[in-house]
Amino acid sequence: MLSVALGISSLGFSQVQNTDVLNEPVDVSKDFENYQNTFYFADELMDFNPKTGKGTLKYNRYEYQTRQAFNNMLMKPDTVAANEFPSTEYAEAPELPFEIQFVSDRTVRLKMTSGPQFNQPETSLMLVDGTAANHPELWNYSKIDKGHQFKSEHGKVEIIAKPWHVNIYDEKGKLLTSTLHNSDVQNTYTPVLPFSFVRRNSDYSRSFSPVFSLQPDEKIFGCGESFTQFNKRGQKVILYTDDANGVQNETMYKPIPFYMSSRGYGVFMHTSSPITVDFGKYFNAANKMMLGDDVADLFFFLGDPKDILDEYTDLTGKAAMPPLWSFGFWMSRITYFSEKEGREVAKNLRDYEIPSDVIHFDTGWFDVDWRNNYEFAKERFDDPKAMMADMKEDGFHVSLWQLPYFTPKNTLFNEIVDNDYAVKDRKGNIPYEDAILDFSNPETVEWYQGKLKHLLDLGVSVFKVDFGEAAPYSGIYHSGRTGFYEHNLFPLRYNKAVAEITKKINGYTLIWARSTWAGSQRYPLHWGGDAATTNSAMSATLRGGLSLGLSGFSFWSHDVGGFVTKSPENIYRRWTPFGMLSSHVRSHGEPPTEPWEYSKSFLKDFRNADNMRYKLMPYIYAQAKESSEKGLPMMRALFVEYPNDAGSWLIDNEYLFGESMLVAPLFEEETSREVYLPKGTWIDYQTHKIYQGGWHTIEAGDIPIIALVKNGTILPHIKLAQSTKDMDWTQLELQVFADKETNSAKGKLYLPEGEKLENISVEKDGNSFKLKQTSLSDKINFKTETIIK
């Protein structure tokens, strides 16, 4: 175990923010605060063709001016004359392209450029089809007094010529948000930059800042796996992929340039450049999207949260449906070092009757711990192919850790560098001591996938796609772009490369990844990173998962018990059912993580929580299928299902597991907690007590978690098996959660290898419920159990 201790101790340091060290997140907001720079404020629509949606927009030139008043140095933007020579060659107030497109009857695209675009890619990796459709026929055009109007059954967009505004309304005519013009912020002493772009004095590069209004009481959610306060209103959020070294700080493994508002709209900032968004932190009425990009390409989605997520994932991709076995329990630690250890863990899982489907080998399956060369250590793995075949026969799939960084002592280092598979610096060398794979190079991807194919052919079922957050910011990539645009794209390219070779060889799309960008949700699944083993880390983990789910990700997991140190038994006990009622579940971290290494009472509690999950597998699998089809998170914020319940927008320590189960983990060593329930009737899954909407103090059942079921729900259950491989899907029990006044209930089923999601329903027949006719009746023997007698 010495090597484990050494491995962990080497990670005992972490990056301190705001110190200008290697790979610190890039905050582009500094460019918009620098009084040496020049700013161009969007002012007037000069011309516009409603048939093409194209026109030109005039920008006026401003700089910050200073004034000393009462011992304060004040700043305010003011108009300035051009400073270029010769003056005949450069525009003082440039007129630049503006365009509006209509992707669907709910999705509007606004696009502006700050200068000529000579090298724009024809397709975008972030968009599922590479490009976005344009359907202007879905919106009716009319000329209005001051400009132009486009209207669909779901909303309305006004373009006002002068002063230039784009106003976005819902279907009832309520203003959702609007661009901010300089004239809108003259009634305050606060110097607010309106919709504009900046030209840096240092190098004449440009970056856009679309600025939109925020209304009183408006709330903002999303931006990826953000661990700070759930509602982003009043926060400044930096969207730059980072090794966050934990789950309790403001940086993110999984930033996503997408957010949604409680007013009924969402926004996708279509760029891979660094982004900083000030959601009313500096000035509470201004939503300031500071894009590193010299192009502003924004998609607006109209509707309730479900509508918004469906539209956004139609554009950027919906999650593939993972295989059934992936929803089983994953057993891991950092790390199992040998075939012997792996086989012993598999045996113990079965001997102790811990239902499970995956054994994960982390950083130690190579000759040297952490030195990834895609080869099992020959001294410690006698026959990895036979090992994996034996494990699969016993219902276990094998997961392997790897990463895209190669140290100088790695046996593959010279091959990678000599063949130009690595990211370069400005001189043509590699930027760091490690060689970092350049996934923008098709030859690199082919080489890399060849290494993975060899392992997949041996019997590996899935790869842990670790790291990916340290793509060199100043690196030169095969794409022809620098890390300014490639850094955030790196996780997406990385996720895609692993997912596609796994799909090609094994027939399903599945990874276990830590880093992301927009579009990564197409390649499930992702987990929450290196959580501390504390109550506060557990609660922050949930906030991060909820935020990621509101950013288009259906599937997400976390290290049960925390990662960094040995998990205290009381925390591990409460974290376990939280993990079991997540999309996917894995125990992982500093050893021991195996439940039999703790007390007998803990082992029993762990087994009970695990058994609950495996019995619930028909519900979990059906909810997963629906989530993948509709772009919904399996672990979802309450307001996704209850957007008209005002209280649901305030809750960040509970969640809905699928559409019908409400889960409230115990974040402290208590047996009860305060739980908010949306309007309606709810039935405790364990105790069967009935509650109405509102606040309640609820006692946990024998399993230390609070889980309630929406009244009128069928929860399909299956007989307990030790792996999903051994489940008998021809025998299902339909548990009906309905109070005595409810005469019907409904649910969903999706069978392994099923063709479609099936709706099932029951109706009251005396004191029990009777299943209505279903196409599954000839395949399944259903037993109906009425929970409330």
DACOR-V274829 format. One record per backbone hydrogen bond with DSSP energy under -0.5 kcal/mol. CO is the residue of the C=O (numbers start at 0). NH is the residue of the N-H. If there is no record, write none. Layout:
# DACOR-V274829
CO;NH
CO;NH
This chain:
# DACOR-V274829
0;4
1;5
2;6
3;7
4;8
5;9
7;10
8;11
20;23
24;26
25;27
26;29
27;30
27;31
28;31
29;32
29;33
32;34
33;36
37;198
38;40
38;61
39;196
40;59
42;163
43;45
43;57
46;55
47;49
48;51
48;52
48;53
52;99
53;48
54;97
55;45
55;46
56;95
57;42
57;43
59;40
60;79
61;38
62;77
64;75
66;73
68;71
71;68
71;73
73;66
75;64
77;62
85;88
93;58
93;95
95;56
96;112
97;54
98;110
100;108
101;134
105;107
105;301
106;102
106;103
107;299
108;100
109;297
110;98
111;295
115;117
123;126
126;129
129;123
134;137
135;138
139;150
141;148
143;146
145;160
146;143
147;158
148;141
149;156
150;139
151;154
153;170
154;151
155;168
156;149
157;159
157;166
158;147
159;164
160;44
164;159
165;178
166;157
167;175
167;176
168;155
169;172
173;169
176;167
177;212
178;180
179;194
180;183
181;184
182;185
184;187
189;191
190;192
194;41
195;208
196;39
197;199
197;206
198;37
199;203
204;199
206;197
207;290
208;195
209;288
210;179
211;286
214;217
218;261
219;231
220;259
222;255
223;225
229;231
231;234
234;236
234;278
236;238
236;276
237;239
238;274
239;251
241;243
251;241
252;515
253;224
255;257
256;268
257;222
258;266
259;220
260;263
260;264
263;302
264;260
265;300
266;258
266;268
267;269
267;298
268;270
271;487
273;291
274;238
275;277
275;289
276;236
276;278
277;279
277;287
278;233
282;285
284;213
285;279
285;287
286;211
286;288
287;277
287;289
288;209
288;290
289;275
292;207
293;113
294;296
295;111
295;297
296;269
297;109
298;267
299;107
300;265
303;307
304;308
305;309
306;310
307;311
308;312
309;313
310;314
311;315
312;316
314;127
319;321
322;325
323;326
324;327
327;584
328;330
328;356
328;357
329;331
329;586
330;359
332;334
337;341
338;342
339;343
340;344
341;345
342;346
343;347
344;348
345;349
346;350
347;351
348;353
349;352
352;354
356;396
357;330
358;360
358;398
359;361
360;400
361;364
361;400
362;369
364;376
367;370
369;371
370;372
376;379
376;380
379;338
379;339
379;381
382;386
383;387
384;388
385;389
386;390
387;391
388;392
389;393
390;395
391;394
396;358
397;460
397;461
398;360
399;463
401;465
403;436
405;434
406;409
409;412
411;415
412;416
413;417
414;418
415;420
415;421
416;419
420;437
423;475
424;427
428;424
433;431
433;435
434;405
434;436
435;422
436;438
437;440
439;441
440;443
440;444
441;445
442;446
443;447
444;448
445;449
446;450
447;451
448;452
449;453
450;454
451;455
452;456
453;457
454;458
454;459
455;458
461;399
462;464
462;511
463;401
463;465
464;513
464;514
466;514
471;474
474;482
475;423
476;479
480;476
481;484
481;485
482;486
485;489
486;489
486;490
487;491
488;492
489;493
490;494
491;495
492;496
493;497
494;498
495;499
496;500
497;501
498;502
499;503
500;504
501;505
501;506
501;507
502;506
507;509
511;464
512;526
516;519
518;521
519;522
521;319
521;523
523;510
524;512
525;556
528;530
530;562
530;563
531;533
533;537
534;538
535;539
536;540
537;541
538;542
539;543
540;544
541;545
542;546
543;547
544;548
545;549
546;223
547;550
547;552
548;551
551;553
553;633
554;525
555;583
556;527
557;559
557;585
558;561
559;587
562;589
567;571
568;572
569;573
570;574
571;575
572;576
573;577
574;578
575;579
576;580
578;581
584;329
585;559
585;587
586;331
588;333
593;596
594;597
598;602
599;603
600;604
601;605
602;606
603;607
604;608
605;609
606;610
607;611
608;612
609;613
610;614
611;615
613;616
614;717
615;618
615;619
616;620
617;621
618;622
619;623
620;624
621;625
622;626
623;627
624;628
625;629
626;630
626;631
633;635
633;657
635;655
636;639
636;640
637;640
637;641
641;644
643;645
644;647
644;648
645;648
646;649
647;638
647;650
654;656
654;662
655;635
655;657
656;660
659;709
660;656
661;707
662;654
663;705
664;666
667;669
670;699
672;697
674;695
676;693
679;692
680;710
681;690
682;708
683;687
688;683
690;681
693;676
695;674
695;697
697;672
701;703
702;700
702;704
703;665
704;700
704;706
705;663
706;684
706;685
707;661
708;682
709;712
711;745
712;714
712;736
713;715
714;734
715;618
716;732
721;355
722;725
723;726
726;728
727;730
729;780
730;718
731;733
731;782
732;716
732;734
733;735
733;784
734;714
734;736
735;737
735;786
735;787
736;711
736;712
738;741
742;763
744;761
745;713
746;759
748;757
750;753
757;748
759;746
760;771
761;744
762;769
764;767
767;764
769;762
773;776
775;778
775;779
779;781
780;731
782;733
784;735
784;786
786;788
